Amino acid sequence: MNTPWLNWIRNLEAWWTEGNRLPLGPHPTTVTPPPLPPNAPCALFFAPHPDDESITGALALRLRNEAGLRIVNVAVTLGSHKQHRARRLAELRNACAVLGFDLELSAPEGFERVTPEARQSDPGHWNSLTIQVAELIRRHRPRVLFCPHDRDGHPTHIGTHHLVVDALQQLQPPWDGLVIETEFWSPMENPNLMVEISPEQLATILAATTCHVGEVQRNPYHLRLPAWMMDNVRRGAERIAGFGTAAPNFLFAQLFRIRRRKDHQWHPVRPAQNLLPATTSAATLLAENAAP
């Protein structure tokens, strides 16, 4: 059998082989973004593991570059294997440098047991974590918080969601800002925002992801990110814009759920553009939802 479709599949195989030959880790041709002023408004990105800041950080990256929002990546954990944490921290520093994100550790070696099970079985441990997260939010006074959604398919991702929400509930006075939920291990049921990722932005995300050398050597998930982001366009076109809607004419995207947190309550946010193309500045999201 020799059909145009088989040739196309063979070209995809060749694309994978070519990608597998590309260098991992920081590369001399990588252009790091210019620094932002220290008094720039900030967002806190709560990353369950080193590499989540790269994989699910597309909107954070766009907000940094298009809205001047300083992104502080909070490394909630450094992974479950203690013997790898020094290596993972070094890789994380390199990835944040590529993205232009600041880095803050939740604890010198990250938090332990950030899971729904720990939240239920050890309230003392859980409360100590939420107090520290609440203090981070109080100190940085972010306009935006990023965290995984509450069914993101991995215990630490789900635990990170509850950690952030529980910390918000503790804050006095209440925090007022946007919470943007991310997805990776499991798609969320009700996203309300699809964000286009340009080829240049995707190249930056891939460069940052490959800084996590030990992880992508174990599982070359960086090579699958473009395909995942292409499938996000398929799913997002109808889950967000409505079933039967034509897909937009861009190739790569990530899906998010954006909500407003005010007075310890959730308030719905309906972006004026629930499909955010690369030609529209991500700063519009902040302008639409500025605090009154």
Summary of the structure (lengths in Angstrom):
residues: 292
radius of gyration: 19.0
end to end distance: 63.8
largest distance: 68.0
contacts: 926
relative contact order: 0.15
helix: 45%
strand: 17%
